[in-house]
Amino acid sequence: MAHEVRKTVTVVFCDVSGSTSMGERLDPETLRLVMNRYFDEMRSVLEAHGGTVEKFIGDAVMAVFGIPSVHEDDALRAVRAAAEMRSVLRELNKELERDHGVSISSRIGVNTGGVVAGGGDPGAGTTLVTGDAVNVAARLEQAAAPGEILIGESTLRLVRDAVIATPTEALTLKGKAEPIRAFELAEVTPGSEGVARHRDAPMVGRADELEMLSTALRGAARERLVVMATVLAPPGVGKSRLIDEFVAFHETDATVVRGQCLSYGDGITYWPIVEILTVAAEITDVDGPDVIRAKIGRLLEGSEDATIMVDRLVGFLGLSGATAAPEETHWAVRKLFEFLASSRPLIAVFEDLHWAEPAMLDLLEHVSVWSADAAILLVGTARPELLETRPDLGVGSERMITIGLEPLEQGESKELVANLVGGSTLPPVVTSLLDAAEGNPLFLEQLVGMLVDEGHLRQDGDTWVVGDNLLALSVPPTITGILEARLERLSASERDVLERGSIEGRMFHWSSVTALSTAAEPTDVGHDLMSLIRRGLIGPAPAVFGATEAFRFQHALIRDAAYGRIPKRTRSELHEAHARWLERTAGERLPEFEE
């Protein structure tokens, strides 16, 4: 990393228990072989889930999720990795007991928190991150029993709906003034969200967008052709919820299949097709190759191309010897969709297309262009980043539509909050605090959830009572993770511009950013500002000073996230530089801006 930055990461410590006694029983060469096998297996699991192994400390492994880049699901990745490490070690012990007569026990600690990162080289074993979150993860590992995984409270908040974990007694940890809460991780539920959305509450707004999707489906059915609709919006605005409502409305008059693009993992290029095939053919984890072939054959019964389709489709499920060229797999998926649409319209949903690999997007375009005499609606959800990686998606096609979702209006936001709290009226101070969500449904849900979970808001009969220190609340960690991950997908120069802009505030001036920026040329700043507008992170704003343009962060929390990344020492230097810029620019108006 070129410079230091503040960020939220999840740290995993894993240590071998009883290594001293094992060393006394084994020849040094055998011990080295055993430990190398152990370290190789642990590293493989951690890296497969997106973790960076920072260093080996004796018999311990330290890994960080969020280095070099933050992901909104880093905490979930970390606990998945920890659970898999425990499972992999069980299998490794069978080999070690057979070959060397020994087995290994490990302890694991997982914790999430803010750190300062930068200046390190993981390949050289130098420190990448520093902060209390690292120390707590290490102490949790030391407090764990052999075979046990302890996770911190901050981690649990981010994964609570995806894990089974039981609280331990409060731990008195070395270096901590107060006991801390810890939780023993039993298991991680596959495919679950870390923090589940409140999809049981009635959806608010979106009537126009629902009608656009329904119109597209009716058009596909009437003309017997393919229409591809992409629902485009930043995280949390309600893309998936809109699709859920649309599917629920039409599931009686259409066949529905769904697949999700994954942000990481092995063999994920065509993962949505794997999910669609698995559900449609009712394939289970225990099915062998012959059973899988038979089930796909039954799914395609009645198709004149069934035999060749089966041969090509089983390749998506990883059967050995079942490989085909891209044009052959594209043909097979197209024929599959046409067959599924033979009796009634097909709705094929593809979530998170911004994670899709180019080959997956190519496949969808192939289906949309080449399918004939079939009523198919391909529905994708995506963040605006999709248009940066695939700006030509659907260009020139009259059968592709884009539906942009905007934040909720103020009245709609209040209606959503009322639904979340059961229709009760909230105190004015709470509704003003929720204005910080600025119409983002996910942010509203998380803010309300945090108020309730932390006891700042409690129900007393039909009314809600406000607790103490309400206005001193921090942003929920789920929101922080989303925003930090979004910023880290920017280029280094774009992040630099946002961070420099955040020094001035929610609204900032081009000339201020130029004065504070590390960009070599002022034109570079302008290029990045235009790029940030296209990404939906900032927008034009009226300038306070003449002879310069001004911009406004599209969301106050984006500004806060950008500002929060800056180390305090650098932050102080930038504020001093901004004060000098303001003095030069404001001239006689300077007293208006002095605090």
C-alpha positions in Angstrom: 0.0 0.0 0.0 1.3 3.4 -0.9 0.0 5.3 2.1 -1.8 4.8 5.3 -5.6 4.7 5.5 -8.2 4.1 8.2 -10.6 1.2 7.4 -12.8 -1.5 8.9 -11.4 -5.0 8.6 -12.0 -8.5 10.2 -9.0 -10.2 11.6 -8.6 -14.0 12.1 -6.0 -15.5 14.4 -5.5 -19.3 14.3 -2.9 -21.0 16.6 -1.9 -24.6 17.2 -2.5 -25.9 20.7 -0.1 -28.4 22.2 2.6 -27.8 19.6 5.3 -28.0 22.2 4.4 -31.6 23.2 4.1 -32.6 19.6 7.6 -31.2 18.9 9.0 -33.4 21.7 7.6 -36.5 20.1 8.4 -35.9 16.4 11.7 -35.8 14.6 12.4 -32.1 13.5 12.1 -33.0 9.8 8.7 -34.7 10.4 7.6 -31.8 12.6 8.5 -29.3 9.9 6.6 -31.4 7.3 3.5 -31.6 9.5 3.5 -27.9 10.3 4.0 -26.9 6.6 1.1 -29.1 5.6 -1.0 -27.4 8.3 0.0 -23.9 7.2 -0.5 -24.6 3.6 -4.1 -25.9 4.2 -5.0 -22.9 6.4 -3.5 -20.4 4.0 -5.5 -22.0 1.1 -8.8 -21.7 3.0 -8.2 -18.1 4.0 -7.2 -17.0 0.6 -10.0 -18.8 -1.1 -12.4 -16.6 0.9 -10.6 -13.4 0.1 -8.4 -13.1 3.2 -4.8 -11.9 3.1 -2.4 -13.9 5.3 -0.4 -11.1 6.9 2.1 -13.2 8.8 2.9 -16.4 10.6 3.9 -15.9 14.3 5.4 -19.1 15.6 2.5 -21.6 15.3 -0.1 -18.9 14.7 -1.5 -17.6 11.4 -2.9 -14.0 11.2 -5.1 -13.1 8.3 -7.0 -9.9 7.5 -10.2 -9.6 5.5 -10.4 -6.1 4.1 -6.8 -5.9 2.9 -5.9 -4.8 0.2 -9.6 -4.0 -0.4 -12.6 -3.8 1.8 -15.7 -5.9 0.9 -19.1 -5.4 2.4 -19.2 -9.0 3.5 -15.6 -9.3 5.0 -16.9 -10.4 8.4 -19.0 -13.1 6.8 -16.1 -14.2 4.6 -14.0 -14.4 7.8 -16.3 -16.6 9.8 -16.9 -18.8 6.8 -13.2 -19.2 6.5 -12.8 -20.0 10.2 -15.5 -22.7 10.0 -14.0 -24.2 6.9 -10.5 -24.2 8.6 -11.9 -26.3 11.4 -13.5 -28.7 8.9 -10.3 -28.9 6.8 -8.2 -29.6 9.9 -10.4 -32.6 10.7 -9.7 -34.1 7.3 -6.0 -33.2 7.5 -5.8 -34.9 10.9 -6.9 -38.2 9.3 -3.9 -38.0 7.0 -1.5 -36.9 9.7 -2.6 -39.7 12.1 -2.2 -42.3 9.3 1.2 -41.1 8.1 2.8 -39.7 11.3 0.6 -40.8 14.3 -0.2 -37.2 15.3 -3.1 -34.8 15.1 -3.3 -31.1 15.4 -5.7 -29.0 17.5 -6.3 -25.3 16.8 -7.9 -22.3 18.4 -9.4 -19.5 16.3 -10.3 -15.9 17.2 -12.2 -13.5 14.9 -12.8 -9.8 15.5 -13.9 -6.8 13.4 -13.0 -3.2 13.9 -11.2 -0.1 12.7 -7.5 -0.2 11.9 -4.9 1.9 10.3 -3.6 0.0 7.2 -0.8 0.6 4.8 3.0 0.6 4.4 3.2 -3.2 4.7 4.1 -6.0 2.3 2.4 -9.3 3.0 4.9 -11.2 1.0 7.7 -9.9 3.2 5.8 -10.6 6.4 5.6 -6.9 7.5 2.7 -5.4 9.4 -0.2 -4.3 7.3 -2.7 -3.3 10.0 -2.5 -1.9 13.5 -5.3 -1.2 15.9 -7.3 -2.6 18.9 -9.3 -4.9 16.6 -6.1 -6.9 15.9 -5.3 -7.2 19.6 -8.8 -8.4 20.5 -8.7 -11.0 17.7 -5.4 -12.3 19.2 -6.8 -12.4 22.7 -10.0 -14.2 21.6 -7.8 -16.9 20.0 -5.8 -17.3 23.2 -9.1 -17.5 25.2 -10.6 -20.2 23.0 -10.4 -23.9 23.9 -8.8 -26.4 21.5 -11.1 -26.8 18.5 -13.1 -23.7 19.4 -13.8 -20.6 17.4 -14.5 -17.4 19.4 -15.9 -14.3 17.6 -16.2 -10.8 18.9 -19.4 -8.9 19.4 -18.6 -6.5 16.6 -18.2 -9.5 14.2 -21.4 -11.1 15.4 -23.4 -7.9 14.6 -22.4 -8.3 11.0 -23.1 -12.1 10.6 -25.8 -12.7 13.2 -28.3 -14.1 10.7 -25.9 -16.4 9.0 -24.4 -18.2 12.1 -25.3 -20.2 15.1 -23.3 -18.8 18.0 -23.6 -19.0 21.7 -22.4 -16.3 24.2 -19.6 -17.2 26.5 -18.9 -15.7 29.9 -17.5 -12.2 29.6 -13.8 -12.5 29.0 -11.2 -10.5 30.9 -8.5 -10.1 28.3 -5.0 -8.9 28.8 -4.7 -5.2 27.9 -8.5 -4.6 28.1 -9.8 -2.5 31.0 -13.3 -4.0 30.8 -14.5 -7.5 30.1 -15.6 -8.1 26.6 -18.4 -10.3 25.2 -17.4 -13.2 23.0 -19.4 -15.9 21.2 -18.6 -19.5 20.4 -19.2 -20.2 16.7 -21.0 -23.4 16.1 -21.7 -23.2 12.4 -22.3 -20.9 9.4 -25.5 -21.4 7.4 -24.6 -21.7 3.7 -25.9 -19.0 1.4 -27.3 -16.8 4.2 -26.9 -13.0 4.4 -24.9 -11.8 7.3 -27.8 -9.4 8.3 -31.1 -10.4 6.8 -33.3 -7.8 5.2 -36.9 -7.1 6.5 -38.6 -8.5 3.4 -41.7 -9.3 5.4 -42.6 -5.6 5.7 -44.8 -4.3 2.9 -42.9 -2.7 0.1 -43.2 1.1 -0.2 -43.5 2.9 -3.5 -42.1 1.3 -6.7 -45.5 1.1 -8.5 -44.1 2.6 -11.7 -41.1 0.2 -11.7 -43.3 -2.8 -11.1 -45.5 -1.8 -14.0 -42.4 -1.4 -16.3 -41.4 -5.0 -15.5 -45.0 -6.3 -16.0 -45.2 -4.4 -19.3 -41.9 -6.0 -20.4 -43.3 -9.5 -19.5 -46.5 -8.9 -21.4 -44.6 -7.7 -24.4 -42.4 -10.8 -24.4 -45.5 -13.1 -24.1 -47.4 -11.3 -26.8 -44.5 -11.2 -29.3 -42.9 -14.5 -28.2 -39.5 -13.0 -27.9 -36.8 -12.2 -25.3 -36.7 -9.0 -23.4 -33.9 -8.2 -21.0 -34.6 -5.7 -18.2 -31.8 -4.5 -15.9 -32.7 -2.9 -12.6 -29.9 -0.4 -11.8 -29.3 1.3 -8.4 -26.7 1.7 -5.7 -26.6 -0.7 -2.8 -29.6 -0.8 -0.5 -32.1 1.1 -2.7 -34.3 -2.0 -3.2 -33.4 -3.8 -6.3 -33.9 -7.3 -4.9 -37.1 -6.3 -3.1 -38.6 -5.0 -6.3 -37.8 -8.3 -8.1 -39.3 -10.3 -5.2 -42.5 -8.4 -5.5 -42.6 -8.7 -9.2 -42.0 -12.5 -9.1 -44.6 -13.0 -6.4 -47.2 -11.2 -8.5 -46.5 -13.3 -11.6 -45.5 -16.7 -10.2 -48.9 -18.2 -11.1 -48.7 -17.2 -14.8 -45.0 -17.7 -15.5 -42.2 -20.1 -14.8 -39.5 -18.5 -12.6 -35.9 -19.4 -12.3 -33.3 -17.5 -10.3 -29.5 -17.3 -10.1 -27.0 -15.1 -8.3 -23.6 -13.9 -9.3 -21.0 -14.3 -6.6 -18.3 -11.8 -5.7 -15.6 -14.4 -5.0 -14.9 -18.1 -5.1 -13.7 -20.9 -7.4 -15.7 -21.9 -10.5 -18.2 -19.0 -10.2 -18.2 -17.9 -13.9 -21.5 -19.5 -14.6 -22.7 -19.9 -11.0 -26.2 -18.5 -11.8 -26.7 -21.2 -14.3 -25.5 -23.8 -11.8 -28.2 -22.5 -9.3 -30.9 -22.5 -12.0 -30.1 -26.1 -13.1 -29.8 -27.4 -9.5 -33.2 -26.1 -8.5 -35.0 -26.8 -11.8 -33.8 -30.4 -11.9 -34.1 -30.9 -8.1 -30.4 -31.9 -7.8 -29.1 -32.5 -4.3 -25.6 -32.6 -2.8 -25.6 -36.4 -2.5 -26.5 -37.0 -6.2 -23.8 -38.7 -8.2 -22.9 -38.1 -11.9 -25.4 -40.7 -13.2 -28.2 -39.4 -11.1 -27.5 -35.8 -12.1 -27.6 -36.8 -15.8 -30.9 -38.6 -15.3 -32.5 -35.6 -13.5 -31.5 -33.1 -16.1 -32.8 -35.6 -18.7 -36.1 -35.7 -17.0 -36.2 -31.9 -16.8 -35.8 -31.8 -20.6 -38.1 -34.7 -21.4 -40.0 -33.8 -24.6 -37.2 -31.7 -26.1 -35.9 -32.9 -29.5 -32.5 -31.7 -28.5 -32.5 -33.3 -25.0 -29.6 -35.7 -25.5 -27.1 -33.1 -26.7 -28.4 -30.5 -24.2 -27.8 -32.9 -21.3 -24.2 -33.6 -22.5 -23.5 -29.9 -22.5 -25.4 -28.8 -19.4 -23.8 -31.3 -17.1 -20.6 -29.4 -17.7 -21.9 -26.5 -15.6 -22.1 -28.9 -12.7 -18.5 -29.9 -12.9 -18.9 -33.5 -14.1 -15.5 -34.9 -15.2 -15.1 -35.2 -18.9 -18.1 -32.9 -19.6 -16.6 -29.9 -21.3 -17.7 -27.8 -24.2 -16.7 -24.7 -26.1 -18.4 -21.4 -25.1 -20.6 -21.4 -28.2 -21.8 -24.9 -27.3 -22.7 -24.0 -23.7 -24.4 -20.8 -24.9 -26.5 -22.8 -27.3 -27.4 -25.3 -24.5 -28.5 -22.6 -22.1 -30.5 -20.8 -24.8 -32.2 -24.1 -25.7 -32.9 -24.8 -21.9 -34.6 -21.4 -21.5 -36.6 -21.8 -24.7 -37.8 -25.3 -23.5 -38.7 -23.9 -20.0 -40.7 -21.2 -21.8 -42.5 -23.6 -24.1 -45.7 -23.8 -22.1 -45.8 -20.4 -20.5 -43.6 -17.3 -20.2 -40.2 -17.7 -18.4 -38.9 -15.1 -16.0 -35.1 -15.7 -15.5 -33.7 -13.6 -12.7 -30.0 -12.9 -12.3 -29.0 -11.0 -9.2 -25.9 -8.9 -8.8 -24.8 -8.7 -12.4 -22.1 -6.2 -11.3 -20.2 -9.3 -10.0 -20.8 -11.2 -13.3 -17.7 -12.3 -15.2 -17.6 -11.3 -18.9 -18.4 -14.8 -20.1 -21.7 -14.8 -18.1 -22.7 -11.4 -19.6 -21.8 -12.8 -23.0 -24.1 -15.7 -22.4 -27.0 -13.5 -21.4 -26.6 -11.4 -24.5 -26.4 -14.5 -26.6 -29.8 -15.7 -25.2 -31.3 -12.2 -25.7 -30.2 -12.0 -29.3 -30.6 -15.5 -30.6 -33.6 -17.0 -28.8 -36.7 -17.3 -31.1 -40.3 -18.1 -30.7 -40.1 -18.1 -26.9 -41.5 -15.7 -24.3 -38.6 -15.0 -22.0 -38.0 -12.1 -19.7 -34.4 -11.9 -18.4 -34.3 -9.7 -15.3 -31.0 -8.6 -13.9 -30.1 -6.5 -10.8 -26.9 -4.5 -10.8 -25.1 -1.5 -9.3 -24.0 1.3 -11.5 -20.6 -0.2 -11.7 -21.9 -2.6 -14.3 -22.1 0.2 -16.9 -18.4 0.9 -16.3 -17.3 -2.7 -16.9 -19.9 -3.3 -19.7 -21.0 0.1 -21.1 -22.2 -1.5 -24.3 -24.5 -4.1 -22.6 -27.7 -4.1 -24.7 -26.6 -1.1 -26.8 -28.6 -1.1 -30.1 -31.2 -3.6 -28.9 -34.8 -2.5 -28.7 -35.5 -5.5 -26.5 -33.3 -4.3 -23.6 -34.5 -1.9 -21.0 -32.9 -0.3 -18.0 -34.9 0.6 -14.9 -33.2 3.0 -12.5 -34.3 3.0 -8.9 -34.2 6.3 -7.0 -34.2 6.7 -3.2 -37.6 6.9 -1.5 -39.4 10.2 -1.1 -39.6 11.6 2.5 -43.2 10.4 2.9 -42.3 7.0 1.6 -39.4 6.8 4.0 -41.7 7.6 7.0 -44.2 4.9 5.7 -41.4 2.3 5.6 -40.2 3.1 9.1 -43.8 2.9 10.3 -44.0 -0.6 8.7 -40.7 -1.6 10.4 -41.9 -0.6 13.9 -45.4 -2.0 13.5 -47.2 1.1 12.7 -46.4 2.9 15.9 -45.5 6.6 15.9 -41.9 7.5 16.5 -40.7 10.5 18.4 -39.7 13.5 16.2 -36.1 13.3 17.4 -35.9 9.7 16.0 -37.5 10.6 12.6 -35.1 13.5 12.2 -32.2 11.1 12.9 -33.5 8.7 10.3 -33.3 11.5 7.7 -29.6 10.6 7.6 -30.7 7.5 5.5 -31.8 9.9 2.8 -34.4 7.5 1.4 -32.2 4.4 1.2 -34.4 1.5 2.4 -31.5 -0.6 3.6 -30.0 2.3 5.6 -33.4 3.0 7.1 -33.7 -0.7 8.2 -30.3 -0.8 9.7 -30.7 2.5 11.5 -34.0 1.4 13.1 -32.5 -2.0 13.9 -29.5 -0.4 15.6 -31.7 1.9 17.7 -33.7 -1.0 18.9 -30.8 -3.5 19.4 -28.8 -1.1 21.4 -31.7 0.0 23.6 -31.8 3.6 22.4 -35.4 3.0 21.3 -37.8 0.7 23.1 -41.5 0.1 22.9 -43.8 1.0 25.8 -47.3 -0.2 24.9 -48.3 1.6 21.7 -45.5 4.2 21.9 -41.8 4.3 21.5 -39.5 5.7 24.2 -36.2 7.3 23.4 -33.2 6.3 25.5 -30.1 8.3 26.4 -27.3 9.5 24.1 -29.4 9.1 20.9 -27.6 11.8 19.0 -24.2 10.3 19.8 -24.9 7.1 17.8 -22.4 5.9 15.2 -23.3 4.6 11.7 -24.4 0.9 11.8 -21.5 -1.4 10.8 -23.5 -2.9 7.9 -23.8 0.5 6.3 -20.1 1.3 7.0 -19.1 -1.9 5.3 -21.2 -1.1 2.2 -19.8 2.4 1.9 -16.2 1.5 2.5 -16.4 -1.3 -0.1 -17.9 1.1 -2.6 -15.1 3.6 -2.1 -12.4 0.9 -2.4 -13.7 0.0 -5.9 -12.6 3.4 -7.1 -9.2 4.2 -8.5 -6.6 5.6 -6.1 -6.9 9.0 -7.7 -10.7 9.0 -7.5 -10.6 8.1 -3.8 -8.0 10.9 -3.2 -10.4 13.4 -4.8 -13.3 12.3 -2.6 -11.2 12.4 0.5 -10.0 15.8 -0.3 -13.5 17.0 -1.1 -14.7 15.6 2.3 -12.4 18.0 4.1 -14.6 21.0 3.0 -17.8 19.1 3.8 -20.9 17.7 2.1 -20.5 20.5 -0.5 -17.0 21.2 -1.9 -15.3 23.3 -4.6 -13.2 22.0 -7.5 -10.4 24.5 -6.7 -10.3 23.3 -3.1 -9.8 19.7 -4.2 -7.1 20.8 -6.6 -5.3 22.7 -3.8 -5.4 19.7 -1.5 -5.0 16.9 -4.1 -1.9 14.8 -4.8 -2.8 14.8 -8.6 0.1 15.8 -10.8 -2.1 18.1 -13.0 -5.4 20.0 -12.4 -6.9 18.3 -15.4 -6.5 15.0 -13.6 -8.7 16.2 -10.8 -11.3 17.3 -13.4 -11.3 13.9 -15.0 -11.8 12.2 -11.7 -14.6 14.5 -10.7 -16.5 13.7 -13.9 -15.9 10.0 -13.3 -17.3 10.3 -9.8 -20.4 12.0 -11.2 -21.0 9.1 -13.6 -20.6 6.7 -10.7 -23.4 8.5 -8.8 -21.2 9.5 -5.8 -21.3 13.2 -6.3 -23.3 15.7 -8.3 -23.1 19.4 -9.4 -23.9 22.0 -6.8 -24.2 25.8 -6.7 -20.8 27.3 -5.9 -20.3 29.6 -3.0 -17.3 31.3 -4.6 -17.2 32.5 -8.2 -14.7 31.3 -10.9 -14.9 27.6 -9.7 -17.4 24.7 -9.9 -18.9 23.1 -6.9 -20.0 19.6 -6.1 -22.1 17.8 -3.5 -21.8 14.3 -2.2 -25.0 12.4 -3.2 -25.3 11.0 0.3 -24.0 12.5 3.6 -22.9 9.0 4.7 -20.6 8.8 1.6 -18.9 12.0 2.6 -18.6 10.6 6.2 -17.1 7.4 4.8 -14.6 9.2 2.7 -13.6 11.5 5.6 -13.3 8.6 7.9 -10.7 6.9 5.7 -8.2 9.7 6.3 -5.7 9.1 9.1 -6.0 11.8 11.8 -2.5 13.2 11.3 -3.2 13.6 7.5 -6.6 15.0 8.3 -5.1 17.7 10.4 -2.7 18.7 7.7 -5.5 18.8 5.1 -7.6 21.0 7.3 -4.7 23.4 7.6 -4.2 23.4 3.8 -8.0 24.0 3.3 -7.9 26.9 5.7 -5.1 28.5 3.6 -7.2 27.9 0.4 -10.3 29.4 2.1 -8.3 32.5 3.1 -7.0 33.0 -0.4 -10.4 32.4 -2.0 -12.8 34.1 0.3 -10.9 37.3 0.6 -13.2 39.9 2.4 -15.8 37.2 2.9 -13.6 35.1 5.2 -15.4 36.1 8.4 -18.5 34.4 7.0 -16.7 31.0 7.1 -14.8 31.4 10.3 -16.0 29.2 13.2 
